[in-house]
Amino acid sequence: MSGRCSETEALNLLRREFSATDSAKRLTQAVHDRTCRLWCDGKLVKPHIAVVLLVEPKLDDDERWTARIISAVREAWDQPAYEVVTEILEAGELFGEIVFKEVVKTVMTKPPYKFEFDVDEVVALLPVRRGPKGKYFEIHTTLELERLGRKAALDLHNSRQLVDHLEKVLKREVGHAPKDDKTLPKLIRDFLRGGGDFRRGRGLRRY
């Protein structure tokens, strides 16, 4: 396996074995000791900066775990910049005269930082089920479900297209899909229930 993943994807990869909070702590420690390298906007974060960063987990309103990078004093590291701008727009005609209106809106002038982990380095933090690179079909399934998001995944599931979609992704990324017909449906159920663990044999728990 190769490539990079977001903070949220890294967190949810580890949640297959650990709680969300424990996963965040393990990622933070891995960033500090350089077990997991961290990229910001495509550039490798330097060691003296990495040691003052933390991975913060959060359970959102949809009961999905997300993660973000913050500073050691618990300030958001990825604060975008905004600017209030005024535009004059044509609003139509009144008594044969063109009418204009003033619109004030806030626009983002600087997007938030994009942080990324190396997928292989995150997978190496898992204590079990390691194998040859490229054979982690569960990892690829999790990444694809996270990329889709629960709503899109649910729509595909309800239209009976999600399993086929995941099988195509796995054949492209790994070279094959799991032979057991129950494997993908179980991973899908765990993901769609939200707020739970991907941990095998431990049920769905919240942290």
KOLGULUM-897251 format. One record per residue (C-alpha): x, y, z. Coordinates in steps of 0.2 Angstrom, whole numbers. Layout:
! KOLGULUM-897251
NODE      u      v      w
NODE      X      Y      Z
...
END
This chain:
! KOLGULUM-897251
NODE      u      v      w
NODE      0      0      0
NODE      6     18     -3
NODE      0     35     -3
NODE     -6     48     10
NODE    -22     51     20
NODE    -30     65     30
NODE    -30     66     49
NODE    -47     59     49
NODE    -43     45     38
NODE    -28     41     49
NODE    -38     41     65
NODE    -51     30     58
NODE    -38     17     52
NODE    -32     15     69
NODE    -50     15     76
NODE    -51     -3     69
NODE    -40     -8     84
NODE    -41      6     97
NODE    -53     19    104
NODE    -54     36     95
NODE    -45     45    109
NODE    -31     32    110
NODE    -29     32     91
NODE    -27     51     92
NODE    -14     49    106
NODE     -4     36     96
NODE     -4     47     81
NODE      2     62     91
NODE     16     51     98
NODE     21     44     81
NODE     22     62     74
NODE     33     67     89
NODE     45     53     87
NODE     45     53     68
NODE     37     36     67
NODE     24     44     56
NODE     29     59     46
NODE     17     73     43
NODE     15     84     28
NODE      7    101     27
NODE      2    107     10
NODE     13     94      2
NODE     29     99     12
NODE     36     88     26
NODE     34     96     43
NODE     50     99     51
NODE     54     90     67
NODE     55    105     78
NODE     37    110     73
NODE     30     92     73
NODE     34     90     92
NODE     22    105     96
NODE      7     98     86
NODE     -7     87     92
NODE    -20     76     84
NODE    -37     80     91
NODE    -52     69     89
NODE    -69     75     88
NODE    -86     66     87
NODE    -96     77     75
NODE   -115     80     75
NODE   -117     65     63
NODE   -108     54     76
NODE    -93     52     64
NODE    -76     53     71
NODE    -65     67     63
NODE    -48     73     68
NODE    -38     89     66
NODE    -21     95     69
NODE    -19    108     84
NODE     -5    116     93
NODE      2    110    110
NODE     -8    124    118
NODE    -24    117    110
NODE    -26    131     97
NODE    -31    126     79
NODE    -16    125     68
NODE    -26    127     52
NODE    -35    143     53
NODE    -41    150     36
NODE    -41    169     33
NODE    -57    178     28
NODE    -61    195     21
NODE    -77    204     19
NODE    -80    211      2
NODE    -94    221     -6
NODE   -101    218    -23
NODE   -113    229    -33
NODE   -125    217    -43
NODE   -139    221    -55
NODE   -155    217    -47
NODE   -167    220    -61
NODE   -178    234    -68
NODE   -189    247    -60
NODE   -200    259    -70
NODE   -188    255    -85
NODE   -172    259    -75
NODE   -159    246    -70
NODE   -159    244    -51
NODE   -143    239    -42
NODE   -140    231    -25
NODE   -126    231    -14
NODE   -121    213     -7
NODE   -109    211      7
NODE   -101    193      9
NODE    -87    185     17
NODE    -75    175      6
NODE    -60    164     11
NODE    -44    172      5
NODE    -33    158     13
NODE    -38    140     14
NODE    -34    129     29
NODE    -18    119     29
NODE    -20    102     22
NODE    -11     89     33
NODE     -7     72     27
NODE      0     56     34
NODE      9     41     25
NODE     -4     27     24
NODE     10     14     26
NODE     17     22     42
NODE     -1     23     50
NODE     -5      5     46
NODE     12      0     54
NODE      5      7     71
NODE     -8     -7     70
NODE     -3    -21     82
NODE    -11    -35     72
NODE    -16    -41     54
NODE     -1    -35     46
NODE      4    -43     30
NODE     12    -40     13
NODE     10    -22      7
NODE     -5    -20     -4
NODE    -15    -34      5
NODE    -24    -23     17
NODE    -41    -24      9
NODE    -50    -19     25
NODE    -39     -3     26
NODE    -43      2      8
NODE    -61     -2     11
NODE    -61     10     27
NODE    -52     24     17
NODE    -65     23      3
NODE    -79     23     15
NODE    -72     38     23
NODE    -69     47      7
NODE    -87     44      1
NODE    -94     50     18
NODE   -109     42     26
NODE   -123     50     16
NODE   -115     45     -1
NODE   -111     28      6
NODE   -129     26     12
NODE   -136     31     -4
NODE   -125     18    -13
NODE   -130      5      0
NODE   -148      8     -2
NODE   -147      7    -21
NODE   -137    -10    -19
NODE   -122     -2    -27
NODE   -110      0    -13
NODE   -103    -18    -12
NODE   -100    -18    -31
NODE    -92      0    -29
NODE    -80     -6    -15
NODE    -75    -22    -25
NODE    -70    -12    -40
NODE    -60      0    -29
NODE    -51    -15    -21
NODE    -48    -24    -37
NODE    -40     -8    -43
NODE    -30     -4    -27
NODE    -26    -22    -20
NODE    -29    -33    -35
NODE    -43    -43    -28
NODE    -58    -42    -17
NODE    -61    -53     -1
NODE    -68    -70     -5
NODE    -79    -71     10
NODE    -96    -63      5
NODE    -99    -57     23
NODE    -83    -47     24
NODE    -88    -31     15
NODE   -106    -30     22
NODE    -99    -31     39
NODE    -87    -17     36
NODE   -101     -7     28
NODE   -113    -10     43
NODE   -100     -4     55
NODE    -96     12     46
NODE   -115     16     43
NODE   -119     14     61
NODE   -107     28     65
NODE    -98     33     81
NODE    -92     15     84
NODE    -77      5     82
NODE    -71     -4     67
NODE    -63    -16     79
NODE    -66    -34     75
NODE    -75    -45     88
NODE    -77    -31    100
NODE    -94    -24     95
NODE    -98     -6     93
NODE    -93      6    107
NODE    -91     24    109
NODE    -77     34    117
END
